Amino acid sequence: MNATDLREIPPGKKLYDHYVKGLFVKGNANGSKTFYLYYYDQARKQRKIKLGLYGQLTLEGARKAAQALLHRIAAGENPAQERKEARAELTVAGLMLEAIKNYWGQKRYVESGTFQAIIQAFKAYFKKIGSYKLSELNAQILNKWMQSFGDRHAMANHCLVYLSVAFNWAIKNELTSLANPCEKIKRFPKPKRSRYATQKEIKLIGSYLEEEFERDPVPAMYLYLILTTGTRPRAVERLRWEDLRIKSSGDRQVGVISFFGKSSAKTGEKETIIIPPKTMAMINRLPKINEFIVPCTMPRRLWKRIQAKFNLQDLWARDLRRTYATVGLSGGVPLSQVGELLNHKCYETTKIYAKLMDEQRINSAMAIASKIEDIIQH
């Protein structure tokens, strides 16, 4: 094989080199030529590996590349298989899609809302690193990605956790043998929030929501449920009529709802909230628009109106959940029972909590509800 032979080779034809065994050039349909190397691996299976285009590689360069590969092959390596595996290696986007389908697609994640939250995060925030192969991920790339979130530190932390969980799942299922690079990345510090509504603020908010309920019941009930049951805001949106059980407490009705919530994604167990009689009476007056008891998302306009009316700009709607806990603890309800009512399921928390039966839950919830009612009414 010489330079003249290379220029004259027609499309579809092969020309073998007489210096390096297995080296050949093939004519392409567009007039270009490509160097390849045939070799036998350790299992005596014939392999073919592409070296490059003629022009990008000279004949002498192709010979040197082929000889270097043959030295590796003689040492037991398999460069063609390595390239094949590299092409087939998962990208970050591919990993996330696999995990979304086969891990977060499980019933408990779908019903708890985790599945949809991760899909939204994937679409919104993973484009910057989606094309990287897993072996390409390193601290520099991941730290730069985290910084790209700007001041959305909580979301950055969430997305890093999503990627880390997906990576660990891939390792467990032998989709990759790489170490999880997320474990070395420092998360943004999570600011500790201790704000809760004072008794005066509980009275103002509670009274206003009861009045607002007469005008526009669904948004008012959304916030009233957080205040009087301590449930998470996003959980309110998943409460269904079919999951509501009614229990008697004297001559009044108490609601018990078991559902797949945030902690269910970790434990597989349903969360339970207790709806005190006054709140239950208001729920019984709600229009049954569809399967959901409170068919709306966070009523931000209503909450902003409350903030403006009572000068509570520093109080978040989610703080009503902490308020519920604070009222309970200050009223003598044990920490373990308050934690159970709030559906705390993380390991650090549950190791000090005892399971509560429905009757114990109801008694604890009634104690807190009575205290909140007294605050609102007086």
MOTA-V739213 format. One record per residue. N is the residue number from 1. RES is the residue in one small letter. PHI is phi in whole degrees, -180 to 180 (999 if undefined). OMEGA is omega in whole degrees, 0 to 359 (999 if undefined). D_FIRST is the distance of its C-alpha to the first C-alpha in Angstrom with 1 decimal. Layout:
# MOTA-V739213
n->{N/N}
res->{RES/RES}
phi->{PHI/PHI}
omega->{OMEGA/OMEGA}
d_first->{D_FIRST/D_FIRST}
This chain:
# MOTA-V739213
n->{1/2/3/4/5/6/7/8/9/10/11/12/13/14/15/16/17/18/19/20/21/22/23/24/25/26/27/28/29/30/31/32/33/34/35/36/37/38/39/40/41/42/43/44/45/46/47/48/49/50/51/52/53/54/55/56/57/58/59/60/61/62/63/64/65/66/67/68/69/70/71/72/73/74/75/76/77/78/79/80/81/82/83/84/85/86/87/88/89/90/91/92/93/94/95/96/97/98/99/100/101/102/103/104/105/106/107/108/109/110/111/112/113/114/115/116/117/118/119/120/121/122/123/124/125/126/127/128/129/130/131/132/133/134/135/136/137/138/139/140/141/142/143/144/145/146/147/148/149/150/151/152/153/154/155/156/157/158/159/160/161/162/163/164/165/166/167/168/169/170/171/172/173/174/175/176/177/178/179/180/181/182/183/184/185/186/187/188/189/190/191/192/193/194/195/196/197/198/199/200/201/202/203/204/205/206/207/208/209/210/211/212/213/214/215/216/217/218/219/220/221/222/223/224/225/226/227/228/229/230/231/232/233/234/235/236/237/238/239/240/241/242/243/244/245/246/247/248/249/250/251/252/253/254/255/256/257/258/259/260/261/262/263/264/265/266/267/268/269/270/271/272/273/274/275/276/277/278/279/280/281/282/283/284/285/286/287/288/289/290/291/292/293/294/295/296/297/298/299/300/301/302/303/304/305/306/307/308/309/310/311/312/313/314/315/316/317/318/319/320/321/322/323/324/325/326/327/328/329/330/331/332/333/334/335/336/337/338/339/340/341/342/343/344/345/346/347/348/349/350/351/352/353/354/355/356/357/358/359/360/361/362/363/364/365/366/367/368/369/370/371/372/373/374/375/376/377/378}
res->{m/n/a/t/d/l/r/e/i/p/p/g/k/k/l/y/d/h/y/v/k/g/l/f/v/k/g/n/a/n/g/s/k/t/f/y/l/y/y/y/d/q/a/r/k/q/r/k/i/k/l/g/l/y/g/q/l/t/l/e/g/a/r/k/a/a/q/a/l/l/h/r/i/a/a/g/e/n/p/a/q/e/r/k/e/a/r/a/e/l/t/v/a/g/l/m/l/e/a/i/k/n/y/w/g/q/k/r/y/v/e/s/g/t/f/q/a/i/i/q/a/f/k/a/y/f/k/k/i/g/s/y/k/l/s/e/l/n/a/q/i/l/n/k/w/m/q/s/f/g/d/r/h/a/m/a/n/h/c/l/v/y/l/s/v/a/f/n/w/a/i/k/n/e/l/t/s/l/a/n/p/c/e/k/i/k/r/f/p/k/p/k/r/s/r/y/a/t/q/k/e/i/k/l/i/g/s/y/l/e/e/e/f/e/r/d/p/v/p/a/m/y/l/y/l/i/l/t/t/g/t/r/p/r/a/v/e/r/l/r/w/e/d/l/r/i/k/s/s/g/d/r/q/v/g/v/i/s/f/f/g/k/s/s/a/k/t/g/e/k/e/t/i/i/i/p/p/k/t/m/a/m/i/n/r/l/p/k/i/n/e/f/i/v/p/c/t/m/p/r/r/l/w/k/r/i/q/a/k/f/n/l/q/d/l/w/a/r/d/l/r/r/t/y/a/t/v/g/l/s/g/g/v/p/l/s/q/v/g/e/l/l/n/h/k/c/y/e/t/t/k/i/y/a/k/l/m/d/e/q/r/i/n/s/a/m/a/i/a/s/k/i/e/d/i/i/q/h}
phi->{999/-138/-60/-65/-59/-62/-67/-96/-66/-80/-57/87/-97/-114/-132/-90/-81/-97/-100/-112/-65/94/-80/-149/-122/-125/-78/-99/-62/-87/95/-81/-130/-126/-86/-134/-133/-92/-156/-111/-82/-65/-91/63/-96/-72/-124/-131/-131/-81/-100/150/-80/-66/113/-78/-117/-83/-59/-66/-65/-64/-64/-66/-64/-64/-65/-63/-66/-64/-65/-64/-64/-64/-85/100/-82/-136/-61/-64/-67/-62/-66/-62/-67/-65/-66/-85/-61/-65/-90/-60/-63/-64/-61/-62/-65/-63/-68/-61/-74/-103/-115/-74/-77/-65/-53/-67/-77/-67/-74/-84/91/-63/-56/-68/-63/-72/-60/-63/-66/-61/-66/-87/-126/-99/-63/-65/-120/-60/-86/-70/-74/-59/-70/-88/-67/-147/-61/-63/-65/-70/-66/-64/-62/-61/-67/-68/-77/65/-89/-86/-64/-62/-67/-59/-63/-60/-66/-64/-65/-57/-65/-64/-63/-62/-65/-63/-63/-65/-64/-61/-96/60/-86/-154/-109/-76/-74/-72/-73/-70/-67/-94/-92/-81/-79/-67/-62/-92/-65/-82/-114/-121/-69/-147/-76/-75/-59/-62/-69/-60/-62/-64/-67/-60/-63/-65/-66/-66/-69/-64/-58/-70/-93/-145/-65/-65/-61/-64/-66/-55/-75/-66/-65/-63/-65/-100/-127/75/-72/-69/-54/-67/-68/-55/-72/-108/-76/-111/-59/-67/-92/-86/-112/-107/-125/-90/-131/71/-101/-120/-100/-118/-97/-127/-123/-110/-155/-84/-118/-60/-71/-63/-62/-91/-100/82/-95/-76/-89/-134/-124/-107/-102/-67/-52/-63/-66/-64/-64/-70/-62/-62/-95/-70/-70/-89/-75/-153/-70/-91/-67/-118/-80/-158/-96/-49/-78/-64/-63/-64/-66/-63/-65/-66/-59/-69/-65/-112/55/-119/-60/-90/-101/-96/-59/-66/-66/-65/-67/-67/-61/-57/-64/-65/-62/-64/-66/-69/-90/96/-73/-59/-55/-61/-73/-62/-60/-67/-65/-84/60/-75/-127/-68/-57/-61/-87/-68/-68/-110/-101/-96/-66/-108/-76/-53/-64/-68/-59/-61/-62/-66/-65/-64/-63/-70/-61/-62/-64/-64/-60/-62/-64/-67/-82/-116}
omega->{175/184/179/178/181/182/187/183/182/178/177/182/178/176/183/177/181/178/183/182/178/180/176/177/181/177/180/184/182/178/178/179/183/176/176/174/171/174/177/179/183/179/181/175/182/180/177/180/181/179/180/181/172/187/171/174/171/176/180/178/178/179/180/179/180/180/178/178/180/176/178/180/179/179/176/179/181/187/180/179/178/179/180/179/179/178/183/183/180/167/177/179/179/178/182/180/177/181/178/183/191/178/181/176/178/185/185/178/178/185/179/181/180/182/182/179/181/176/180/179/179/181/187/193/185/182/184/182/186/184/179/171/184/181/181/182/176/184/182/180/183/178/177/177/180/180/182/179/181/182/178/186/181/180/177/179/179/184/177/177/179/180/180/178/179/180/179/177/180/178/181/182/174/174/175/176/182/174/181/182/183/184/180/183/180/179/174/179/180/181/179/183/183/183/173/183/175/179/179/181/177/180/181/182/182/180/181/180/178/176/181/179/180/181/184/193/188/178/180/180/179/182/181/178/178/182/188/177/181/182/178/179/182/179/179/184/183/181/183/178/184/180/184/174/181/176/180/174/188/178/181/182/174/179/175/180/173/186/176/181/184/182/180/180/180/189/186/180/179/172/179/172/179/181/183/187/183/178/179/179/178/178/180/179/181/174/179/184/179/184/184/181/179/187/176/173/183/181/187/180/179/181/177/178/177/179/182/184/185/179/183/184/182/180/178/177/180/179/177/176/177/178/178/180/182/178/180/181/180/179/176/177/184/180/182/182/176/179/179/178/179/179/173/184/180/187/183/182/186/181/176/182/172/178/177/172/183/184/178/177/183/180/179/181/180/180/179/181/180/179/179/178/180/181/183/187/185/999}
d_first->{0.0/3.8/7.1/8.2/6.0/7.2/10.6/11.1/10.5/14.2/16.4/16.7/13.4/10.9/7.2/6.8/5.0/6.4/8.3/10.1/11.8/12.4/10.0/8.8/9.2/12.1/13.7/17.3/20.4/21.1/17.9/16.4/13.3/13.7/11.9/13.6/14.2/15.9/18.5/22.0/25.0/28.2/29.6/26.5/25.8/22.3/21.5/19.0/18.9/17.7/16.2/16.5/15.6/12.9/15.3/17.3/14.5/12.0/8.5/10.7/13.4/11.7/10.9/14.5/15.9/14.4/15.8/19.1/19.4/18.9/21.7/23.9/23.3/24.2/27.4/28.3/27.3/26.0/24.3/23.8/27.5/28.5/26.9/28.6/31.9/31.6/31.1/34.0/36.2/39.5/40.2/43.8/44.6/43.3/45.3/48.4/48.1/47.7/50.7/52.8/52.2/52.6/54.8/56.9/57.1/59.7/63.2/64.8/62.4/62.7/66.5/66.9/65.0/62.2/59.6/60.4/60.6/57.2/55.7/57.4/56.1/52.6/52.6/54.2/52.8/49.4/47.2/46.5/44.8/44.0/40.2/39.8/38.3/40.8/38.7/38.7/42.5/44.2/47.5/46.6/45.5/48.5/51.0/49.7/50.1/53.7/54.6/53.5/56.5/58.8/62.4/61.7/61.7/63.0/60.3/57.6/59.0/59.2/55.5/54.4/56.4/54.9/51.4/52.5/54.1/51.0/48.9/51.3/51.4/47.6/47.7/50.5/48.6/45.4/43.5/42.5/42.8/43.0/46.2/48.3/47.8/51.0/53.2/52.6/53.5/57.0/58.9/61.3/64.8/67.0/70.2/73.2/75.6/79.2/80.9/83.2/86.0/89.5/92.5/93.5/90.0/89.9/93.2/92.0/88.7/90.2/93.1/90.9/88.5/91.5/92.8/89.3/89.1/91.9/90.0/86.4/86.3/82.5/81.2/84.4/83.9/80.3/81.7/84.9/83.0/81.1/84.4/86.4/83.8/81.3/78.4/75.0/74.7/71.6/73.3/76.1/73.7/72.9/76.4/77.2/80.5/79.6/79.1/82.5/85.3/88.9/91.1/94.8/96.1/99.8/100.5/97.1/93.6/90.6/87.0/84.3/80.7/77.8/74.4/70.7/70.6/68.5/69.3/68.6/64.9/65.1/67.7/67.6/71.3/73.3/75.2/78.8/81.0/84.8/86.4/90.0/92.8/93.1/89.4/89.5/92.4/90.3/87.3/89.6/90.3/86.6/85.5/83.1/80.4/77.7/76.7/76.7/80.0/79.0/76.6/75.3/73.1/74.4/77.2/76.1/78.5/81.4/80.5/80.1/83.5/85.0/83.4/84.8/88.2/88.8/86.8/84.3/81.1/80.0/80.6/77.8/78.3/76.5/79.1/81.6/80.0/80.6/84.1/84.7/83.8/85.9/88.9/88.5/88.3/91.1/93.2/92.8/90.1/88.1/84.6/83.2/84.8/83.7/80.1/80.3/81.7/78.8/76.3/74.7/72.3/70.0/70.2/71.9/74.6/75.2/75.7/79.1/80.0/81.9/81.4/84.2/85.6/86.4/90.1/89.2/86.7/89.4/92.0/89.7/88.5/92.1/93.2/90.6/91.3/95.0/94.4/92.3/94.8/97.6/95.7/95.1/98.6/100.5}
